[in-house]
Amino acid sequence: MGPHAVPWIVAAIIWIKGSLVARHFIESALVHPFIRNVLRIFIAFTPIAIVLTTLVGDSFARLASL
């Protein structure tokens, strides 16, 4: 496991922790399905951005920067 695996591990940890917070603290299982899906997309955004930055690199980072 080299330095290229670190962003994948960080993305997985962020996704798992976000899912746990949504499920147990926000109780997303009890809300309307639309809100639940919005939460899933919101939670998945950062890990997806980390993975895309890892795979594509500078071109994605330039597009995603403000």
CNS distance restraints for C-alpha pairs under 8 A (distance, minus, plus):
assign (resid   1 and name CA) (resid   5 and name CA) 6.16 0.50 0.50
assign (resid   2 and name CA) (resid   6 and name CA) 7.38 0.50 0.50
assign (resid   4 and name CA) (resid   8 and name CA) 7.80 0.50 0.50
assign (resid   5 and name CA) (resid   9 and name CA) 6.31 0.50 0.50
assign (resid   6 and name CA) (resid  10 and name CA) 6.14 0.50 0.50
assign (resid   7 and name CA) (resid  11 and name CA) 6.00 0.50 0.50
assign (resid   7 and name CA) (resid  50 and name CA) 6.56 0.50 0.50
assign (resid   7 and name CA) (resid  51 and name CA) 6.78 0.50 0.50
assign (resid   7 and name CA) (resid  54 and name CA) 6.83 0.50 0.50
assign (resid   8 and name CA) (resid  12 and name CA) 6.18 0.50 0.50
assign (resid   8 and name CA) (resid  50 and name CA) 7.72 0.50 0.50
assign (resid   8 and name CA) (resid  51 and name CA) 6.40 0.50 0.50
assign (resid   9 and name CA) (resid  13 and name CA) 6.19 0.50 0.50
assign (resid  10 and name CA) (resid  14 and name CA) 6.16 0.50 0.50
assign (resid  10 and name CA) (resid  47 and name CA) 7.83 0.50 0.50
assign (resid  11 and name CA) (resid  15 and name CA) 6.16 0.50 0.50
assign (resid  11 and name CA) (resid  46 and name CA) 7.44 0.50 0.50
assign (resid  11 and name CA) (resid  47 and name CA) 4.32 0.50 0.50
assign (resid  11 and name CA) (resid  48 and name CA) 7.42 0.50 0.50
assign (resid  11 and name CA) (resid  50 and name CA) 6.26 0.50 0.50
assign (resid  11 and name CA) (resid  51 and name CA) 6.95 0.50 0.50
assign (resid  12 and name CA) (resid  16 and name CA) 6.10 0.50 0.50
assign (resid  12 and name CA) (resid  47 and name CA) 6.85 0.50 0.50
assign (resid  13 and name CA) (resid  17 and name CA) 6.02 0.50 0.50
assign (resid  14 and name CA) (resid  18 and name CA) 5.97 0.50 0.50
assign (resid  14 and name CA) (resid  46 and name CA) 7.73 0.50 0.50
assign (resid  14 and name CA) (resid  47 and name CA) 6.48 0.50 0.50
assign (resid  15 and name CA) (resid  19 and name CA) 6.09 0.50 0.50
assign (resid  15 and name CA) (resid  43 and name CA) 6.41 0.50 0.50
assign (resid  15 and name CA) (resid  44 and name CA) 6.23 0.50 0.50
assign (resid  15 and name CA) (resid  47 and name CA) 6.18 0.50 0.50
assign (resid  16 and name CA) (resid  20 and name CA) 6.17 0.50 0.50
assign (resid  17 and name CA) (resid  21 and name CA) 6.18 0.50 0.50
assign (resid  18 and name CA) (resid  22 and name CA) 6.14 0.50 0.50
assign (resid  18 and name CA) (resid  43 and name CA) 5.70 0.50 0.50
assign (resid  19 and name CA) (resid  23 and name CA) 6.01 0.50 0.50
assign (resid  19 and name CA) (resid  40 and name CA) 7.72 0.50 0.50
assign (resid  19 and name CA) (resid  43 and name CA) 6.92 0.50 0.50
assign (resid  20 and name CA) (resid  24 and name CA) 5.87 0.50 0.50
assign (resid  20 and name CA) (resid  25 and name CA) 7.67 0.50 0.50
assign (resid  21 and name CA) (resid  25 and name CA) 5.07 0.50 0.50
assign (resid  21 and name CA) (resid  26 and name CA) 6.44 0.50 0.50
assign (resid  22 and name CA) (resid  26 and name CA) 4.82 0.50 0.50
assign (resid  22 and name CA) (resid  27 and name CA) 5.94 0.50 0.50
assign (resid  22 and name CA) (resid  28 and name CA) 5.54 0.50 0.50
assign (resid  22 and name CA) (resid  39 and name CA) 7.39 0.50 0.50
assign (resid  23 and name CA) (resid  27 and name CA) 4.73 0.50 0.50
assign (resid  23 and name CA) (resid  28 and name CA) 5.14 0.50 0.50
assign (resid  23 and name CA) (resid  29 and name CA) 6.35 0.50 0.50
assign (resid  24 and name CA) (resid  28 and name CA) 7.65 0.50 0.50
assign (resid  27 and name CA) (resid  31 and name CA) 7.37 0.50 0.50
assign (resid  28 and name CA) (resid  35 and name CA) 7.88 0.50 0.50
assign (resid  28 and name CA) (resid  36 and name CA) 5.67 0.50 0.50
assign (resid  28 and name CA) (resid  39 and name CA) 7.78 0.50 0.50
assign (resid  29 and name CA) (resid  36 and name CA) 7.15 0.50 0.50
assign (resid  31 and name CA) (resid  35 and name CA) 6.44 0.50 0.50
assign (resid  31 and name CA) (resid  36 and name CA) 6.31 0.50 0.50
assign (resid  32 and name CA) (resid  36 and name CA) 6.31 0.50 0.50
assign (resid  33 and name CA) (resid  37 and name CA) 6.11 0.50 0.50
assign (resid  34 and name CA) (resid  38 and name CA) 6.27 0.50 0.50
assign (resid  35 and name CA) (resid  39 and name CA) 6.18 0.50 0.50
assign (resid  36 and name CA) (resid  40 and name CA) 6.30 0.50 0.50
assign (resid  37 and name CA) (resid  41 and name CA) 6.27 0.50 0.50
assign (resid  38 and name CA) (resid  42 and name CA) 6.10 0.50 0.50
assign (resid  39 and name CA) (resid  43 and name CA) 6.01 0.50 0.50
assign (resid  40 and name CA) (resid  44 and name CA) 6.07 0.50 0.50
assign (resid  41 and name CA) (resid  45 and name CA) 6.10 0.50 0.50
assign (resid  42 and name CA) (resid  46 and name CA) 7.85 0.50 0.50
assign (resid  43 and name CA) (resid  47 and name CA) 7.90 0.50 0.50
assign (resid  44 and name CA) (resid  48 and name CA) 6.13 0.50 0.50
assign (resid  45 and name CA) (resid  49 and name CA) 6.14 0.50 0.50
assign (resid  46 and name CA) (resid  50 and name CA) 6.18 0.50 0.50
assign (resid  47 and name CA) (resid  51 and name CA) 6.22 0.50 0.50
assign (resid  48 and name CA) (resid  52 and name CA) 6.06 0.50 0.50
assign (resid  49 and name CA) (resid  53 and name CA) 6.03 0.50 0.50
assign (resid  50 and name CA) (resid  54 and name CA) 6.21 0.50 0.50
assign (resid  51 and name CA) (resid  55 and name CA) 6.14 0.50 0.50
assign (resid  52 and name CA) (resid  56 and name CA) 5.69 0.50 0.50
assign (resid  52 and name CA) (resid  57 and name CA) 7.20 0.50 0.50
assign (resid  52 and name CA) (resid  60 and name CA) 6.88 0.50 0.50
assign (resid  53 and name CA) (resid  57 and name CA) 4.68 0.50 0.50
assign (resid  53 and name CA) (resid  58 and name CA) 7.14 0.50 0.50
assign (resid  53 and name CA) (resid  60 and name CA) 5.82 0.50 0.50
assign (resid  53 and name CA) (resid  61 and name CA) 5.94 0.50 0.50
assign (resid  56 and name CA) (resid  60 and name CA) 6.02 0.50 0.50
assign (resid  57 and name CA) (resid  61 and name CA) 6.33 0.50 0.50
assign (resid  58 and name CA) (resid  62 and name CA) 6.01 0.50 0.50
assign (resid  59 and name CA) (resid  63 and name CA) 6.44 0.50 0.50
assign (resid  60 and name CA) (resid  64 and name CA) 6.08 0.50 0.50
assign (resid  61 and name CA) (resid  65 and name CA) 6.01 0.50 0.50
